[in-house]
Amino acid sequence: MKRRFLFLLLLFVVLMAHSQDKLKSIYSGGMLFYQPGYALTSNRHQTIRNASSALGGILRLYFGPNLTAGIYGGSLKTTYVSSGSDNSYLSLGYGGPFFGYSRKTGKIRYTASAFAGMGSVRNLHIESQQDNVLTDAYLYKHPAIVVSPILSFDYALTQKIALTMQAVWLTAAFDGNKTLINPTLQVGILFSR
């Protein structure tokens, strides 16, 4: 974690040192607050396929006219119906670096990048429940490796504020041979300099 922070800090310092033009974009970052998606995975008990929701953020640093790098992360959750309850859930928290290509034309910026990072999958699978008492349940926690392409479309509302829409295909490998796939559309606000 310290290495990632120091690496990003170094990137930011280098970027600031090379940035003499006040009109040039240096970075953009913000909140991805609306993230509908669809989770596809399985556990030891059943296949899980259901809608997911998430919250996250992104920080992009711009290098030259077309290169971008930064950090990206979030947390998604999907609830599903198991044999004994409709309160079972699966969640994924993830974060890490990304690198890509970005092009700005007027008020519009297009970005295509690749993300790879670490995460954690947590699954509460309820086999039997009586009112608020779990009589037969399993809690699984697994570290995960998470990768995704990120396709972004940003529209500048002002010089410092932009709306962003991103399409991602989160893929998490966990528990030896298990995979969580979660295609997601992300909408948010970016603050730029």
Secondary structure, DSSP 8 states (H G I E B T S, - for coil): -HHHHHHHHHHHHHHHHH---TTS--EEEEEEEE--EEEEEE-SS-EEEEEEEEEEEEEEEEETTTEEEEEEEEEEEEEEEETTEEEEEEEEEEEEEEEEEEEEETTEEEEEEEEEEEEEEEEEEEEEEETTEEEEEEEEEEEEEEEEEEEEEEEESSSSEEEEEEEEEEEEEETTTEEEEEEEEEEEEEEE-
